[in-house]
Amino acid sequence: MSILAKNLKTIRKELGCTQSVMSEILKVGFRTFVRYEAGERDAPVSVLVKIARLGNISLEQLLTTGIEPNDIAPLEKINKGSNPVQVESIDFKAGHVNFKDPDHQELMTIDDAEKRILTLFRKMPPGLKKDCMDSMGQIVETGKMVSRLSERAGKGRTGKRKMAQKVKIQIKTPPKPKTKRKPGRKKLDKKALQEKIDKLKMVTRTINKITVR
């Protein structure tokens, strides 16, 4: 399988889309998309640009570099009626962009390492984000690495030692027999699926038209 085919599969899975949904988003036939993903057919430039945009990566990365799920940054929220973003000032050294609208404040990453950190941070659950921010704040202030997870693990070990000192007799009750359910597909939320398709289609519409001569 080619690099492009592997990357296409990685992007599709990271977006949580089936091959059928991706073919609809890219406006190509289902069998055509399956052949793209299998590396049996070359996709035109217009489709490659859309795929790169959906993966939030450059076209060069898509074609030449094997990407991992954590290399794909989450797509930003899109407002149908949003006004064009207006930039007030840019500080390239600090990597800051100030927008006229406070709701559009974003962080511009300088290199691949910063982009990866930002990508991983955006994928964290809220609780883990807070722990991560606290840990980074302590590193900046003290210059030492403090792991919240190691602290919790230490507390867990002391708790287990205390419990080991107290011997308790537990009467094990036989487990209840599990009722076997008939295998079947999960109920598909058609409304949520359509919203997802519409959102991803909107992402591809933001790309300027490309003419190849």
C-alpha angles and dihedrals in degrees: 000000000000125000090251093052092049092048092049091053092047092051093047093050092045089053089050093235132142121229089255092054093046091051089053092049093049091042095234131122119275094240090046091055092046088055091049090054093045090052091241096119135034117239119225119251093255091058093044090054090052092049091050090050092050090051090046090231135115122269089242091056091049093053103036111024130062106233130206126215091256090056090066111087116213115260115254123245113270126212116202092209098039120133122236112279113255120204119216100184141345130211106193095182094055093035094235129141119192116203127198089232110063090210089068098057108140138168117241110212118221103201142009093268092057091045091053092049091050092047093051091045093053090053094054121102114250095258093052091046090058092049090048092051091048091050093048090048091054091048091053093046100042103022089229131113111244117183118204089196092057090049091052091045089053091051089048092054093050089049091052091050091054091049091050090058091060112067114209128183112222124192109220114219117208111259117255114251111257116238110233115233122211111258113250144143122278115258109266117230098219094185094054091045092052091048089053092049091049091050094050091045088054089054091056091048091060090068116100115241114265123212118201117199 
